[in-house]
Amino acid sequence: MKLTMASSPHSHSHKSLTRLMLCVIAACIPGLIAQIIFFGTGVLIQLILALIAVSVFEAAVMLLRKRPVWPALSDGSAWLSAVLLALSIPPLAPWWIVIIGCLFAIVIVKQLYGGLGFNLFNPAMAAYVLLLISFPVQMTAWMPITELLNTPIGFTEQLRVVFTDFTATGFSLDQVRAGIDGITMATPLDTIKTDIAHGLTVTESMQKPIFNEWAGHGWVWVNLGFLAGGLYLLKEKIINWHFPVSFIASLALCSGIGYIAAPGTEPGIIFHLLSGATMMAAFFIATDPVSAATTNKGRLIYGAAIGLLVYLIRTFGGFPDAVAFSVLLLNIAVPLIDYYTQPRTYGHGAAK
């Protein structure tokens, strides 16, 4: 059997690339709305900044390469990277954080390798890791959900904080956080990991106001929003089911085993599935058609390995939410996964 090799993305949908990308962006809307409701309109500010930035950087690179600008922009891939990156960073992060991230994602990760279809890494996740390593304070400074704030920060104040790091009354964002009585600005994943390290049980840690009975306040609905969008993508056959099913099953299995082995120090399956960027990773990040595995068997291995790494890094590593690191590590392994899962020809041309 003759195998025809072509450059990614390898998509089985009959929709155009632009329509596919726009459908994926549209499927992010439930998760986006949940983030805005629980974490404020800073999410929308970061999104607008990211969309403008990736458009400028993509156009600039196309002009430098002497190639048409609009076809590169209109395929929607840069806009999708902007959406995923904007949804991954704290809503009140300084404006230059998202600009640097977009510059790295488009110019270095995507265009330096030749553009769409040739990038080895997921642009949004590579940019996120760069930002997290370079600016850990800004990238880990999540505010509590708006209903837990003593004094909610309105849109104008959030806009001012993003661009100046100061409120209208002259208080810096750090001073605003310091005024939140008894409420941590860390994510639920980081909080529970720190509490367990200090000798508290999971039950004791989850008595804090940032938690509800399942996971962190707000984060449950954010994950359910991305789950809803992901199910739409599956229904429309825009993404392959192998990625999310293997990822979720792997993470659920690992966290279930951990909970059985150490129930006092392991939060359990529901907590892991509805915390951090779990559902966004399952349906919107691991399913990237360019940097992910291309065979069905390879997709199952790829998704399961990401789920395993997310659990291991969350539990034993130094970063509480390990989606980006796990995805990038598996991006490196994709050529090996594809090599060993491609159909091979034996004998008189029979594929096995």
Beta strands, then each sheet from edge to edge (+ up, - down):
strand 1: 345-346
strand 2: 350-351
sheet 1: 1+ 2-
end
